[in-house]
Amino acid sequence: DPWVIHICDEFLPALTAKTFIEGYKSANNDFKIEGSGDGRIEYDILKSHEMWRVMYSKEKLNLLTTCFGGKLMLDRSNFIQVRRMNDDTPAFPLHSDFVEGGAGIVCFLYMSEGWGPDRGGRLLMFEDENSTTPSCVIEPYHNRMVAFRTERSHWHSVEKVSNWERISILMLWNLLD
């Protein structure tokens, strides 16, 4: 509830996930800050070639095609992003990822280790834009992929993070007829 959401735990092979986290921690990440309505997004383009190959592989594309039907094409205006939330990042407000004129799919892959309920950063799904209580709460467990259509009625938000850094990989797909 309130709509179809695909969740896949242990999305990546354990060694690939571990290698990405180690590389992320040792890299000089250059997060940019983009305002989005009332929200703030900290992002960088995914720089790990290994992760690009895994995330954009035929296997992962076939999985999404099976889940959603139709042909998919990576949204070239967003590419594959690494997103960060930490104590300095406000909660991300209620919004819909709908873009006029095209159907799409949004995929998040949570990469941070050590999540617990006191850390926040959960993805909250709402039945409509006037709801104040989420109908579905998704925990950002390490190596969990979450995907859903970017419909106008798919309202969601993200809790504020506390004493933790929430790293996720974001992929936006255009759904072709």
N, C-alpha and C positions, 0 to 999 in steps of 0.2 A: 504494500500500500504506500502511497496512493496511486502508483502507476508501475509499469514493469521496470525493474532495476536488475541488472545482471551484476552479480558479485562473484569474483573468483579469487579464493585465497590461494596462497603459494603460486601466484601467477608466473613468476620467473623461477628458473632453477636457482636453488639456494646460493650457489657459487656466484652466479651473475648478480644477484641482489647484493651479496656481500661485497663483491668487487666494486659495484656502483657506489655503495655507501663509503667504502674506504677512499675511493677516488674523489667523491664529493667532499669529504672531510679534509683532504689534503689539497684540494684545488683552490685557486683564487677565484671564487665565484663573484660575478659582477651583477648582482640583482638590481634590476631597474624597478621603479615604483610607478605604477599606473593607477590612476583613479578610475573607478568604474561605478558611476552613480554615487551612492554613499559609501562604497567600499574602497579598499585599497589592496592592490595585488602586487606582490613582490615576485618577480619572475626573471628568468634568464633562459636563453635557448639551450636545449640539451646539447652538451658538447661531447659527451662520451660516444665515440663511434660504435663501440660494442653495444651500448644501450640502444642507439639508433637502429642498428641491425636487428636487434631482438624485437624492439617495439614496432618496427615497420616491416616485420617479416611476413612472408606469405602465411605462415602458421597463425600469427596473431590476427592478420587481416581476415583469414578464413573463419576464425573463431567469431569475430565481430559480425561478419557477413551471415554466419549461421544464426547468431543471436537476433539480428535485426532485419535480415533479408536485404535485397537490393545490392547494388554495387557501392563501394565506399571509396572516397578520395580524400586524402589528407588535406585539411584546410590550410592552404599555403600562406595565409595571412598570420597564422599562429604557429605553424610548424609543430615541433614537440618542445614543450616548455618544462622547465623545472620551476616549481613554485614553493615559496617558503612562507611560513607563518611562525612567529615567535612572540615573546612577551610584548614587543613593541607594535605588533600588528593587531588592529582592532578586529572584532568579530566581523565576518563578512555578512552583510545584510541580506534579507529576503530578496530573491531575484529569480528571473527565468533566463535561460541562455538562448531563448528563441531569437532567430534572425529572420526578418521578413524575406520571403522569396526563396527559402531553401530549407529542406529538412536536414537535420544533422544529428550526430551522436557525440556526446562528451564522455571521455574516459579519464579517470583518475587512477593512478597507481601510487599507493601510499608506500613510502620508502623508509620513513623514520622508525627506528627501533625504540623499544621502551615505553610504548604508550600504556597509559592507565586512565581510568575514569576521571581522576583528578587533574589530568593534563589538558582536557578540552580538545578542541579541534574536530569534533564530530560533524559529519554531514547530516543536516536536518532536512527532511522532506515534508512538504506541506500540501494539503489538499487544494488550497487556493491562496490567493494573495492576501486574503483577510484573516487567515488562520493564525492563531497565536500559539497553538500547541502542535508540535510536529506529529505526523502520523507514522513516521518511520525515522529511526535514528541509526546511522551507520558509523561504526567505530573505525578510526583510521589505523587499523592494524598493519604492521609491517608486511609488505609484499601482497597487499590486497588490492585487486583491481575492481573498480566500480564503473559501470557504464549505463547510460540511459539516453533516450531521445531528447533533443532540445525543443520540446513542444512548448507552446505559449503557456500551457496549464501546468508545467512542471516547475513548481516553485520550490526553492531550496535556499538554505543559508549554511554558514559554517560558524561554529562556536569559537569564541576567543580561546587562544592557547595560553596555558599557564605552566611556567617552568619546564618548557620543552620546545623543541624546534620541529615543526611539522613540515616535512619535505614530501612533495608529491610530484609526479610527472603527469602532465596534462596533454592529452591529444584531443583535438577537435576534428571530426570527420564530416564531410559533406556526403549526404545520402543521395545517390543518383538513382533515377528511375530505371 
